[in-house]
């Protein structure tokens, strides 16, 4: 599965981005880097050596317009305040106690094909984040992706579907803080009808999407049929 933007963000990424203001620059970064992303095929799962190759026939998503009052995550009332948020900081480690995930992060960038490059497939205990989008804990939608399996074994997000509403996970950050998130919903979407605006749309809250492949593995196209998405917000 691959993440595709309509257009990459213009702001710089890097190991520890320069401090950003509280105004329009941060909003532009969030909407440009994250709001128009979509999960395509082939990147975060597969049972043969070519399953981690991104497919080129997945349609691009429509451009998601930025709004100051984005829809709340599933299970939360409309009109909810922005709530807690943290300053921008690079994520260091993802901890999901329920499914025994304790994994380091790698930065994921948009490749020449317009797709988000995958985490290295030779490390089954590694997650990636879209480094030009919101960092986990920052206001906006932060995208964290991982393989469900590789050509040789199960991978870091193999048990992601076991999470349920109310479960808590954590992100250790480079600034020394630990951001905790509560799961709002866990949903599976057919890749042909992936709701990119809902998953990646801009939000005033600090939210996270944990994403991997799901469904059946189609050996003809060497891809899983679905994407599993965990919707969560900072607490």
NORGICOR-V723550 format. One record per helix or strand of 2 or more residues. SS is the DSSP state (alpha for helix, beta for strand). FROM is the first residue (numbers start at 0). TO is the last residue. Records with the same first field share a line. If there is no record, write none. Layout:
SS = FROM-TO, FROM-TO
This chain:
beta = 2-3, 37-38, 90-95, 100-107, 114-115, 125-129, 139-145, 167-172, 177-189, 205-217, 222-233
alpha = 23-32, 96-98, 159-161, 190-192, 195-199
